[in-house]
Each structure stands twice: as C-alpha cells, then as structure tokens.
Amino acid sequence: MVKVIGVRFKKAGKIYYFDPLEYTIEKDSAVIVETARGIEFGQCVVGIREISEKEIFAPLKPVIRVASAQDLSKHAENRFKEKEAFSVCEKKITEHKLDMKLVDVEYTFDNSKVIFYFTADGRIDFRELVKDLALIFRTRIELRQIGVRDEAKMLGGIGICGRNLCCSTWLGDFNSVSIKMAKEQNLSLNPTKISGICGRLMCCLNYEQEAYEEIRQRMPRVGSQVKTAMGKGDVVSNNTIKETVNVKIFLPDEEVIETFSISDVTLLRGGYENTPDVPDDVTEMVEMTANDRVPKEKIRKKQQ
C-alpha cells in the first residue's frame, strides 16, 4: 500500500496522485507540486489515503510544499495575467488571419510556460503566431488544439436539462458514448434531442446504461414464447423502465394481451434482449435436467 493525496488542477479536471511525504495535508488545501509541465498549483480533493501500487501507473512524484499566502497571491496574479494573454493572442490570431478559435490560456505556476488552447476544423500552421507570442511573453509557448467536448468543459454552459454542464462541474473524464445507448434506452434518434451543446452525444446517456443492460438481459425479446400464470403466449412488446412485457395469450375462445413483470414469466423459446437465442427445445431440456435424466454436460453440448 502507498500513501497518496489526490490533486486537481482545474475545476472538474482529472485527479492525479502525489506523495504527501511528511506533510499533513487536508482536503481542500492548496499545494505546490511538480508535474511533467513544470511546477503547478493545485487543490487537494482527496485527503491522505492508502491505495494499492497497482492503481499507480507512473512514478509517484512528491508534494513540494503546502501553498503559503505568497503562493496563493502568485496564483491569483497568474489568473490575471492569463486574461491579458488571452486578449493579446486573439489580436495576433486576427492579424495572421488564422482560422482558429482561442478557448483558454493557462500559465504554469512558475511562469516557465504559457499554454494556449484553441479549436479549429483542421490543421493550422501557427509557427509565425508562436514566434510573435514568444517575443511578447519571453517564455515558452505551447499551442494545443482541443476538441469540442473539451471546449465545452472549459467554457461551461447550461444543458438542455436546465442545469450546469456535467463536464464543467463534476465530470472528471469523458466516457465513451455511442448511438447504441440511445437505441437501447428507446430514445428519439433526433440529433437535437440526444446531443449536448458541444454537438456530440450527451454524456448522460452513459449514466443509466449499465442498469438498462442488466434489465435487458432478463427481458424476453419481442416474438419470444413465454410461460405465464395464464398460460403460454408470445411477447408483443416490452417496457424496460417498468420491467414489464406485454404477452399475447392464446385462450380457448380468444386471444388477449396481458402485462406481466419479467420476473413472472419463463422463457420457452426465443431469447433475451442482450443474450443469444435460446434453443427451441429449451422446455424439454429444462424438464429433463430437473428430473436428472440427462447429465448437464450432455445438455451443454446439445446447446452448442
């Protein structure tokens, strides 16, 4: 086990682990640490704790010190300098007639580097821009192209739900989101309904996906034959949220459609939503297994 603290450098940014050494660092304390980009000012969001060495993917760097009043003052000064650098860079972009949009500017704590974040539709030749900026700021300049999701995370905004964007308030990392999730959740495939303000699929499609997948593994597919308290029938539709299926029951005099909980039906033929088809002779095989007439190994071979 290794003793660490979790440090975040931006609001809703990724959390990085550092070695607290002998410092007593409490949650929400400001710290000065060394990173691959240089000396950085960060906030401790995870107090001192012990984790397995398997959770650490790179050499653990130590905390330089707990931030002092002087460090806090310098950090505030850097934030002010970033606003000035933003205005200067925008003017230079206009002068060079570059098709790019400046999103954010960041100074490292020791002022050894200034990072300019921008978006663009394609590759941009910004070599002359870098030369001009280096002459103005007299330090290392880095221009980093980011995607539209990162832009939304940096700028923030209000989602279609009426709340602040998850990515700019608490979501540390972007998870993969696919159109398959919208289909499985029976959502409208209208891009304006399932896209965020960044133009990409909404991150919140991923929040309930695990629950939908678990339910669909127990939900008979439409067209499957099931056994109910009223007899055998065919599944005509289902409701994932309510965990119910509508079954057409074949009575002696008529056919009726009844709603059952998925826990009250037994699959006879067909398959479940997220699983392969069940063989047609599943009923016979279940009965034979219950009576111990056929070894289970032979039944597995028969299924294959």
N, C-alpha and C positions, 0 to 999 in steps of 0.2 A: 504494500500500500504506500501511496505517495501523498504527502500533504500539499494541497494546492489552494489557490483562490481563483475565482472566475472574474475576468476583467472585460469590460465592454468599452469600446472607443467611440461609438456613435449610438444615438438613441435607436433602439430596436436592432442594433448591429449584432454580429456574431460574437459569441463569448469565447475568450481564449484563456487557457490555464497558465498560471505563473507560480513560481516557487515563492512563498511568503518569507522564506528564511526565518529569522528570529523576530520579525515584526509582528505586532498584534494588530491585525487589520480587520476591521469590522465591515459588515455590509454597508454599502453606500458611501464608503470612504473613497477619496481620490488618491490615486497612486501614480508614481512615475516608473515606467518600465521600458525596457529595451526590446525593440521588435526588429523585424527584417528591414523596416523602412527607417529605422533610427529610434531616437528617444521619443516616447509618446506619453501623453497624459490620458489616463483612463479612469473609469469608475469601477470599483469592486461591486459586482452584483451578486456574486456567490461568495459567502464568507469562507473562512478556513475550514476545509474538509479533507477527508482522505478518500482517494479513488484508486482503482486498480491501475497498474502500469500499462495494461492493455488499452486503456482509454486515452493514453497519451501517444500521439503519432509523430511527435518531433521532440528534440531535446528541450527539456523544460528550462526556460530562462527565469532568472531570479528577479524579484522586485528590487528596483534601485533604492526607492525610499517612499515613505508616505508623503503625499503632497503637503507642502508647507504653505503659509499665507503668501509667500513670494511666488510660489509655483502657481497658485490659484490666480494671482494677479497677472502673471505672464500668459496663462491660458486665456484669460479674458482679453488681453491685448492681442493675442493671435486671432481670436474671433473677429476683432475689429479690423485687423489687417486683411483678413480674408474677404471682407466686404469691399475694401478698396481694391484688392487684387481682382475681384470679380468684375468691377467696372472697367478697370484697365484692360483686362483680357477681352471683354466684349467689344471695346473700341478697336482693338487690334484685329479681332476677327472680321469686323466690318471693313477695316482698311485693306485687309488682304483678300476680301471678298470670298471667304471660305463658307461652304455650305455645311455649317455645323452649329449646334445649339449648346451653349455653355450651361451646365446644370449646377455645378457646385465647385468650390475652391477649398482646399484644405492645406494648412500649414502643419508640418511636423512640429513637435513641442520645442525642439532646439533650433528651429528655422533652417535646418540643413536642406530642406526640400519643400517645394510648393507643388501640389498636385491639382491639376485642373481636370474635372470630369465633364465630358461632353457626349452628346448623342449625334449621330449622323446616319444617313441612309447607306452610305458605302464607305470606302477607304478615303481618307483625307490626307493630302500632302501638307503637313503643318510644320515643315522644317524651318521655313522663314519665320513663322509665328514663334516657334521656340527660341530662335535666336534673339528676336526682339524682346521677349519676356525675360530671357536670361540677362540681357543688358539692363533692363529696368530693375529687376529684383535682386540681381547679383547673388544668385544661389541656384541650386539645381532645379530644373523644371521638368515636370512629368505631365504629359497629356494622356489621359486614359479614357478610351471610348467605352461607354457602358450601354446596356440595353434599356428598353422602355420600362421594364419592370423595376430595374434599379433606379431609374429616373423617378418613378412614382414613389419609391421608398424614400428617396432623398427629399423630394419636394412635399410629399404628403398630399392630403386631399380628403374629400368626402365620397364614400362609395354609394352605390345605388340603394344600400340598406339605410342610408342616412347617418352612418357612424364614420368615424375617422378610419382611414385605411389600416387594415391589419398589418401590412408590411411596414408602415411608418410608425406604428405604435408599439407592437409587441412581437411580431413575427420575425425571428432571427434569421432563418434561412428560407429560401424559396424551395418548395417541394414540387415535384413533377405533377402536372395536371394534364389530363387528356380528355378528348371529346367522349371517350368511352364512359367516363364517370358521369357525364351529363345524361347519356343514354340510359345507364343503369339506374339513375335516380329519377327517370321519367320526366326530365326537364325539357322545356322547349329548346330546340336547337337553333333558335333565332340568335345570331351573334350579339345583338344588342341586349339580350336578356341574360346571357351567360358570360359576358366579357366585362372586365373591370375598366377603370378609366385609363389604364395603360394600353388597352386594346387587346390584351391577352386573356385567356380563360381565367375566371375568378379563382383565387387561391382557396376560397371557402368551399369549392367543390370537393376538396380533399378532406375536409373535416369529418364528414359523415360517411365517407366511402367505406371505411372498414366495417361499420355497422350494416350498411347495405349488402356488402359482400357476405357477411355472416348470415344474414337473413335469407339471401338468395340461395345459399347452399342448402337451406331447409325448405325452400318453396318449390312445389311441383311446377314444371313448365306447362304452359298452355298446350292442350292437346293430350297431356298425360292422363292415364286412367288411375283413379284413386279409390280407396275404400273408405266410406264414411259410416256414420251411425244410421243413415237412411239407406245404405246400400252402395253399390258401385256406381261410379259416374265419371264423366270427363271434365277436366279443368277447362273452363272457357275464358277466365281472366283471373288476375290476382292483384293484390294491393300490398306492396312492400312495406309501406309505412304502418298500416294496420295489422300486417302479418296475417292476412286472410286470403282465401281463394274462393272463387265462385265456381261451383260444380254443377254440371247438368246431370241430374239424377233420372235414371230410366225406371219409372214406376210401371206397374202392370197396365194402368189405364192412361197414363200421361207422362210427359217429361217436364220436370220442374228444375229451376235453378235456385240453389241454396248457397248461402255463405257460411264457410267454416273457417275456424282458426287452423293454421298449418299444423298445429300440434294435435289436432283432432282428425287428421286424415292420414292414411297409409298409402304410399305409392305402390301401385301394382304394375304399371307399365309406363315407359317413357323415361323421364329424367328430371333432375332438379335444375334450377336456373344456372348455377355455376359449376355443375358437375357433368360428367359424361352420361350418356343414356344408360338406363338400366335394362338388362336383357328382358325379352318378352316373357320368358318363363321364370321370372323372379318369384312369382307366387308359389310355384311348385318347389323351387329351390328353398324358399324360406320354410315351407311346411316340412320338407324332408330334413332340413337342418334341425328344426325344433324336435323332430322325432328321433334324431340321431341315426337316421337310416344311411346317410352318406357322410363320409369324413369331410371335414371342412376343406382339406387340401384339394380333394377332387372338385369341390364346388368352385374353388378359386380358379382351377384350370379350366373349368367349364365357362366361367365368366370371361376368361382371356380368349 
